[in-house]
């Protein structure tokens, strides 16, 4: 993990491309790394499990949110995360926001969320996201940025941020 704050001018979001698949699978595995030890997977079993789970998530988002916007987060030109967002007439919904663990806690997530808050504010729509109950760091981040828990969905809190009146 890095210790200094990221230069927000060097954070770019670009559309995800087929060539990003290897990175996206590795990112997905990084986000779920705590499960590896708990499940007792070998390295090969873990790679297979993560590839299958990533493919299922990608297909689900593609089917349920066909017009969603899947972006790669770049820092100094290198991929370090992803943002997957679905825009409707009623809301802007963050389907997934993942920053690789090596690049957390340096302001990247805050910067990305503020960009989406600016967009939601201009559109007059709430910005919503579902956060896993046990993801305390993400919950703290969202609450710090003004999101509130408005409900529960399975193993997730529904968190919303509302535009300024």
MOFENDA-V619217 format. One record per run of one state. SS is the DSSP state (H for helix, E for strand, C for the rest). FROM is the first residue (numbers start at 1). LEN is the number of residues. If there is no record, write none. Layout:
SS:FROM:LEN + SS:FROM:LEN
//
This chain:
C:1:7 + H:8:3 + E:11:5 + C:16:2 + H:18:14 + C:32:1 + H:33:7 + C:40:3 + H:43:22 + C:65:4 + E:69:7 + C:76:2 + E:78:10 + C:88:3 + E:91:9 + C:100:1 + H:101:3 + C:104:4 + H:108:16 + C:124:2 + E:126:7 + C:133:3 + H:136:9 + C:145:3 + E:148:6 + C:154:2 + E:156:6 + C:162:4
//
